[in-house]
């Protein structure tokens, strides 16, 4: 299959007229992906590979099609492995496992063993995980992430990280992932400032919109006997924002930024529907060791009109205006999340609370400024640097299979 045209993703040059009457209009500087063909990405070029570890590759503006995991046929520290558009048993099932037909005019990527970092036995092999673009009108991006042996006992070429995790550090242990990722030219002319609209010191409300499906998801019927042994598959949206003044002031860019991770669909072994679980109804912040300790605000999306709060501080983090997170397979559900600037500052104070050991109410402006710069409370200083739709599967036993397949036809973020 050809690798162009690619999925449409651009910094919009015209207002998007939403289909839902209650939704706000996004400004011209919003990030917009609405499916179908395109000749423009978010600046830059395409990087498609497995286990990319070079920051220059992932931070350079453009589309990134990234797989993470390992192969028993390759070096444990293999990096920037190649991909192929060669079909296999999984891609032949694209419609049933992702909900989107393969498109001869679209694009297809799957991990390949055609590299000196793998043994000769890996030559010509392709992974079971794959991503593809259906460029037809109404199309989108299909994703499928597979781990474990199949029903016939066959072990895939590319699977999840082992118990040692990424490069033996323990990070991302037992996890395989697929990320369809846009890195934006946030230092260029077309910059997305999600909270800068509204013309007031309080800023605007940023809004995330995405239409997604999960066509297939499988995890073992029984949970693990020990804590941390519950196999899980999920589909999610992640975006990163950075304080521009903080970076220009010479601060560590890893401190100047934070991420939001929204669990749109989660399937866990031994759980019929995660939406009924108390632990799935709260948000929190964690510091990801696989990403130099960057702070990530994460949680599910509640029902429309409801606000998610941090489990430790009870601070308001974001509000739903669309479908809630799902625990079963679904088709074309539209998720809408609104984050006011006040809720963003709540997130910053929550991060400062965790970093300093102070209670939320005891956190001072100076504590937040020490992490995000003196203009942390200026809406115009926050810019979008990246956004992705991704899948992750946690599977601690290679003998059991666990996978998730789905698609997205829309991804928009702005004010």
C-alpha positions as CSV (number, residue, x, y, z in Angstrom):
1,X,0.0,0.0,0.0
2,X,1.2,3.5,-0.7
3,X,2.2,5.9,2.1
4,X,0.3,8.9,0.8
5,X,-2.0,10.7,1.0
6,X,-1.8,10.7,4.8
7,X,-4.4,11.4,7.4
8,X,-5.6,14.9,7.5
9,X,-4.1,16.9,10.3
10,X,-3.6,20.6,10.2
11,X,-3.7,23.8,12.1
12,X,-7.1,25.0,10.9
13,X,-7.4,28.1,8.8
14,X,-11.2,28.4,9.1
15,X,-13.7,28.0,11.9
16,X,-15.1,24.5,12.3
17,X,-18.9,24.4,12.5
18,X,-19.7,21.7,15.0
19,X,-22.5,19.2,14.5
20,X,-23.6,19.4,18.1
21,X,-25.6,22.5,18.8
22,X,-24.4,22.8,22.4
23,X,-20.7,22.7,21.5
24,X,-18.6,25.8,21.2
25,X,-16.9,26.8,18.0
26,X,-13.1,26.3,17.9
27,X,-10.9,29.2,16.9
28,X,-8.8,29.2,13.8
29,X,-5.6,28.3,15.7
30,X,-7.0,25.0,16.9
31,X,-5.5,21.6,16.1
32,X,-7.8,19.7,13.7
33,X,-7.9,16.2,12.3
34,X,-11.2,15.3,10.6
35,X,-10.3,12.1,8.6
36,X,-9.8,11.6,4.9
37,X,-7.0,12.6,2.6
38,X,-4.6,15.5,3.1
39,X,-1.5,17.0,1.7
40,X,-0.6,18.9,5.0
41,X,0.5,17.6,8.3
42,X,1.3,19.6,11.4
43,X,4.5,20.7,9.8
44,X,7.5,18.5,9.2
45,X,7.6,14.9,8.0
46,X,6.6,11.4,8.9
47,X,8.6,9.2,11.3
48,X,7.4,5.6,11.4
49,X,9.4,3.0,13.5
50,X,9.4,0.8,16.6
51,X,11.2,1.7,19.8
52,X,12.2,5.2,18.8
53,X,14.4,6.6,21.5
54,X,16.0,9.6,19.8
55,X,14.2,12.7,21.2
56,X,15.0,14.6,18.0
57,X,12.9,12.1,16.0
58,X,9.9,12.4,18.3
59,X,10.1,16.2,19.0
60,X,10.7,17.2,15.4
61,X,7.4,18.6,13.9
62,X,5.3,16.1,11.9
63,X,3.4,12.8,12.1
64,X,4.9,10.0,14.2
65,X,3.7,6.4,13.8
66,X,5.3,4.7,16.7
67,X,5.2,1.1,18.1
68,X,6.7,0.1,21.5
69,X,7.5,-3.4,22.6
70,X,10.2,-6.1,22.1
71,X,11.0,-9.1,20.0
72,X,12.6,-12.4,21.1
73,X,14.4,-12.3,17.7
74,X,16.0,-8.9,18.2
75,X,18.5,-7.3,20.5
76,X,17.0,-6.3,23.8
77,X,18.2,-2.7,23.3
78,X,17.2,-2.5,19.6
79,X,15.9,0.9,18.6
80,X,14.4,2.8,15.7
81,X,13.3,-0.5,14.1
82,X,11.8,-0.4,10.6
83,X,8.2,-0.7,9.6
84,X,6.7,-2.3,6.5
85,X,3.5,-1.8,4.5
86,X,3.5,-5.6,3.9
87,X,0.2,-7.2,4.9
88,X,-0.1,-10.2,7.2
89,X,-2.7,-12.3,8.9
90,X,-3.8,-9.4,11.1
91,X,-4.0,-6.7,8.4
92,X,-6.1,-9.0,6.4
93,X,-8.6,-8.7,9.3
94,X,-8.4,-4.9,9.4
95,X,-12.1,-4.3,9.0
96,X,-13.1,-6.6,11.8
97,X,-10.3,-5.7,14.3
98,X,-10.2,-1.9,13.7
99,X,-13.6,-1.1,12.2
100,X,-12.0,0.4,9.1
101,X,-11.4,-1.1,5.7
102,X,-7.8,-1.1,4.4
103,X,-7.6,1.6,1.7
104,X,-5.4,1.0,-1.3
105,X,-4.9,4.8,-1.5
106,X,-4.2,5.1,2.2
107,X,-1.2,4.0,4.4
108,X,-0.2,0.9,6.4
109,X,2.5,0.5,9.0
110,X,3.5,-2.6,11.0
111,X,6.8,-3.5,12.8
112,X,9.4,-5.3,10.6
113,X,12.3,-7.5,11.4
114,X,14.4,-6.3,8.4
115,X,17.2,-4.8,10.5
116,X,20.7,-5.9,11.6
117,X,19.5,-5.5,15.2
118,X,17.4,-8.7,14.6
119,X,18.5,-12.2,13.9
120,X,18.3,-13.6,10.3
121,X,15.3,-15.5,11.4
122,X,13.4,-12.2,11.7
123,X,13.9,-11.2,8.1
124,X,10.7,-10.8,6.2
125,X,8.6,-11.0,9.4
126,X,6.0,-8.4,10.4
127,X,4.4,-7.7,13.7
128,X,0.7,-8.4,14.5
129,X,0.2,-4.8,15.7
130,X,-0.4,-2.3,12.9
131,X,-1.9,1.1,12.1
132,X,-3.5,2.2,8.9
133,X,-5.1,5.2,7.3
134,X,-8.3,5.0,5.3
135,X,-8.1,8.1,3.2
136,X,-11.6,7.9,1.7
137,X,-14.3,10.4,2.8
138,X,-15.6,9.4,6.2
139,X,-12.4,7.3,6.8
140,X,-9.9,7.7,9.6
141,X,-7.1,6.0,11.4
142,X,-7.3,2.3,12.4
143,X,-5.1,0.8,15.2
144,X,-4.5,-2.7,16.4
145,X,-2.2,-3.7,19.3
146,X,-1.6,-7.3,19.9
147,X,0.2,-9.3,22.7
148,X,0.6,-12.9,23.6
149,X,0.3,-16.2,21.6
150,X,-2.6,-16.6,19.3
151,X,-5.2,-19.4,19.7
152,X,-2.9,-21.7,17.6
153,X,0.1,-21.1,19.9
154,X,1.9,-18.9,17.4
155,X,4.1,-16.3,19.0
156,X,4.1,-12.9,17.2
157,X,7.3,-11.4,15.9
158,X,6.8,-8.1,17.9
159,X,5.1,-8.1,21.3
160,X,5.1,-6.4,24.6
161,X,8.1,-5.4,26.7
162,X,9.3,-8.1,29.1
163,X,9.3,-8.0,32.9
164,X,12.5,-5.9,32.7
165,X,10.7,-3.2,30.8
166,X,12.2,-0.6,28.6
167,X,16.0,-1.1,28.3
168,X,15.9,-3.1,31.5
169,X,14.9,-0.1,33.6
170,X,11.6,-1.5,34.6
171,X,9.7,1.3,32.9
172,X,6.8,0.1,30.8
173,X,7.3,-3.5,32.0
174,X,4.9,-6.0,30.2
175,X,3.5,-3.2,28.0
176,X,3.1,-3.0,24.3
177,X,1.9,0.2,22.6
178,X,0.9,1.8,19.3
179,X,0.9,5.6,19.1
180,X,-0.4,7.8,16.2
181,X,1.2,11.0,17.2
182,X,1.5,14.6,16.0
183,X,4.4,16.7,17.1
184,X,3.6,20.4,16.5
185,X,5.8,23.2,15.4
186,X,5.1,25.1,18.6
187,X,8.0,27.5,18.0
188,X,6.7,28.4,14.5
189,X,4.0,30.7,13.2
190,X,1.0,28.4,13.5
191,X,0.9,27.9,17.3
192,X,-2.1,26.4,19.2
193,X,-2.7,28.4,22.4
194,X,-5.6,26.4,23.9
195,X,-6.5,28.9,26.7
196,X,-5.6,32.2,25.1
197,X,-9.1,33.0,23.7
198,X,-11.8,35.0,25.4
199,X,-9.8,38.2,25.9
200,X,-9.7,38.0,29.7
201,X,-7.1,37.2,32.4
202,X,-9.2,34.1,33.2
203,X,-8.5,32.7,29.7
204,X,-10.8,30.6,27.6
205,X,-12.0,27.0,28.0
206,X,-10.0,24.5,26.0
207,X,-12.0,21.8,24.4
208,X,-11.0,18.3,23.2
209,X,-13.2,16.5,20.7
210,X,-12.7,13.1,19.3
211,X,-14.9,10.4,17.6
212,X,-13.6,6.9,18.2
213,X,-14.5,3.2,18.1
214,X,-13.2,0.0,19.7
215,X,-14.0,-2.8,17.3
216,X,-12.3,-5.7,19.2
217,X,-10.8,-6.1,22.6
218,X,-9.8,-9.3,24.4
219,X,-8.3,-9.8,27.9
220,X,-8.4,-13.0,30.0
221,X,-11.7,-13.6,31.8
222,X,-10.0,-13.9,35.2
223,X,-7.9,-11.3,37.0
224,X,-4.4,-12.0,38.3
225,X,-3.8,-13.5,41.7
226,X,-1.5,-10.7,42.8
227,X,-1.6,-6.9,42.7
228,X,-0.2,-5.7,39.4
229,X,-1.1,-8.9,37.5
230,X,-4.4,-7.8,36.0
231,X,-4.0,-7.8,32.2
232,X,-5.4,-4.6,30.7
233,X,-6.0,-3.1,27.2
234,X,-6.9,0.5,26.6
235,X,-7.4,3.2,24.0
236,X,-6.6,6.8,25.0
237,X,-5.9,10.4,24.0
238,X,-2.8,12.2,25.2
239,X,-1.7,15.8,24.7
240,X,1.2,17.9,26.0
241,X,1.2,21.6,26.7
242,X,4.2,23.7,27.7
243,X,4.7,27.1,29.2
244,X,6.5,29.2,26.5
245,X,7.9,31.8,28.9
246,X,9.2,29.0,31.2
247,X,11.2,27.6,28.3
248,X,12.5,31.0,27.2
249,X,13.6,31.7,30.7
250,X,16.0,28.9,30.6
251,X,14.1,26.5,32.8
252,X,14.1,22.7,32.2
253,X,11.6,22.1,29.5
254,X,10.6,18.8,31.2
255,X,9.5,20.8,34.2
256,X,7.8,23.5,32.1
257,X,5.4,21.0,30.6
258,X,2.6,18.6,31.6
259,X,0.5,16.0,29.9
260,X,-3.1,15.0,30.0
261,X,-4.1,11.4,29.4
262,X,-7.8,10.5,28.9
263,X,-8.7,6.8,29.2
264,X,-11.4,6.5,26.6
265,X,-11.8,2.7,26.8
266,X,-10.4,0.3,29.3
267,X,-10.7,-3.5,29.4
268,X,-9.3,-5.3,32.4
269,X,-9.1,-9.0,33.2
270,X,-11.7,-10.1,35.7
271,X,-13.8,-6.9,35.3
272,X,-17.0,-7.0,33.3
273,X,-17.1,-3.2,32.9
274,X,-14.6,-0.8,34.5
275,X,-17.2,1.9,34.6
276,X,-18.7,0.2,37.6
277,X,-15.4,0.1,39.5
278,X,-14.8,2.8,42.2
279,X,-11.1,3.2,41.2
280,X,-12.1,4.2,37.7
281,X,-14.1,7.2,38.7
282,X,-11.3,9.5,39.9
283,X,-8.4,11.4,38.4
284,X,-4.9,11.8,39.6
285,X,-1.3,12.9,38.7
286,X,1.6,10.5,38.2
287,X,5.2,11.1,37.2
288,X,6.2,8.9,34.4
289,X,9.7,7.4,34.9
290,X,9.8,6.4,31.2
291,X,9.5,10.1,30.3
292,X,12.0,11.6,32.7
293,X,9.3,12.0,35.4
294,X,7.0,14.3,33.4
295,X,3.8,15.0,35.3
296,X,0.7,13.4,33.7
297,X,-2.9,14.3,34.7
298,X,-4.9,11.2,33.9
299,X,-8.3,9.6,34.4
300,X,-11.5,8.6,32.7
301,X,-14.1,10.8,31.1
302,X,-17.2,11.1,33.2
303,X,-20.8,11.4,31.9
304,X,-21.8,14.6,30.2
305,X,-22.0,17.5,32.6
306,X,-19.9,15.8,35.3
307,X,-16.5,17.0,36.5
308,X,-13.6,14.7,37.2
309,X,-11.7,15.5,40.5
310,X,-8.3,14.6,41.7
311,X,-8.4,11.7,44.2
312,X,-5.9,13.3,46.5
313,X,-6.8,17.0,46.5
314,X,-10.4,16.9,45.3
315,X,-9.5,19.6,42.9
316,X,-11.6,20.0,39.7
317,X,-9.6,18.8,36.7
318,X,-11.9,18.7,33.7
319,X,-15.5,18.4,32.7
320,X,-17.3,16.1,30.2
321,X,-19.6,17.4,27.5
322,X,-20.0,14.2,25.5
323,X,-19.8,10.4,25.9
324,X,-18.3,8.9,29.0
325,X,-15.3,6.4,28.9
326,X,-16.3,2.9,27.8
327,X,-15.7,-0.5,29.2
328,X,-17.2,-2.5,26.3
329,X,-16.7,-2.4,22.5
330,X,-18.5,0.5,20.8
331,X,-18.8,2.3,17.4
332,X,-18.4,6.0,16.6
333,X,-18.9,7.6,20.0
334,X,-18.0,11.3,20.4
335,X,-16.1,12.3,23.5
336,X,-15.9,16.0,24.4
337,X,-13.8,17.3,27.3
338,X,-13.6,20.9,28.5
339,X,-10.8,22.3,30.6
340,X,-11.2,25.8,31.9
341,X,-8.1,27.8,32.7
342,X,-9.0,27.5,36.3
343,X,-9.0,23.8,36.0
344,X,-5.5,23.9,34.3
345,X,-4.2,25.9,37.3
346,X,-5.8,23.4,39.6
347,X,-3.7,20.7,37.8
348,X,-0.6,22.8,38.2
349,X,-1.2,23.3,41.9
350,X,-1.9,19.6,42.3
351,X,1.4,18.8,40.7
352,X,3.2,21.3,43.0
353,X,1.4,19.7,45.9
354,X,2.8,16.3,45.0
355,X,6.3,17.6,44.3
356,X,6.6,19.7,47.5
357,X,4.7,17.4,49.9
358,X,2.4,20.3,50.8
359,X,-1.4,20.1,50.9
360,X,-3.2,21.6,48.0
361,X,-4.4,24.6,50.1
362,X,-0.9,25.2,51.4
363,X,0.7,25.4,47.9
364,X,1.8,29.0,47.1
365,X,2.2,30.7,43.8
366,X,5.9,30.6,44.3
367,X,5.8,26.7,44.5
368,X,4.0,26.6,41.1
369,X,6.4,29.1,39.6
370,X,9.4,27.0,40.6
371,X,8.1,24.3,38.4
372,X,6.4,26.1,35.5
373,X,7.9,29.6,35.5
374,X,6.7,33.0,36.7
375,X,4.0,33.3,34.1
376,X,2.4,29.9,34.9
377,X,-0.9,31.7,35.4
378,X,-0.9,33.5,32.0
379,X,-3.3,31.8,29.6
380,X,-1.4,33.1,26.6
381,X,1.8,31.3,27.6
382,X,0.5,27.8,27.3
383,X,0.9,26.1,23.9
384,X,0.1,22.7,22.5
385,X,3.3,20.7,21.6
386,X,1.9,17.3,20.7
387,X,-1.3,15.2,20.6
388,X,-1.9,11.5,20.0
389,X,-4.4,8.7,20.0
390,X,-2.8,5.5,21.3
391,X,-3.4,2.0,22.6
392,X,-1.5,0.2,25.3
393,X,-1.8,-3.4,26.4
394,X,-0.4,-4.6,29.8
395,X,0.2,-8.4,29.6
396,X,2.6,-10.1,32.0
397,X,2.3,-13.5,30.5
398,X,3.3,-14.2,26.9
399,X,1.3,-17.4,26.9
400,X,-2.0,-15.6,27.1
401,X,-3.3,-13.2,24.4
402,X,-4.6,-9.7,25.0
403,X,-5.3,-7.1,22.3
404,X,-7.3,-4.1,21.4
405,X,-8.4,-2.7,18.0
406,X,-10.2,0.4,17.1
407,X,-10.2,3.7,15.1
408,X,-10.7,7.4,15.3
409,X,-12.3,9.7,12.7
410,X,-11.9,13.0,14.5
411,X,-9.4,14.6,16.8
412,X,-9.6,18.4,17.6
413,X,-8.3,20.5,20.4
414,X,-8.4,24.3,21.0
415,X,-10.5,27.1,22.3
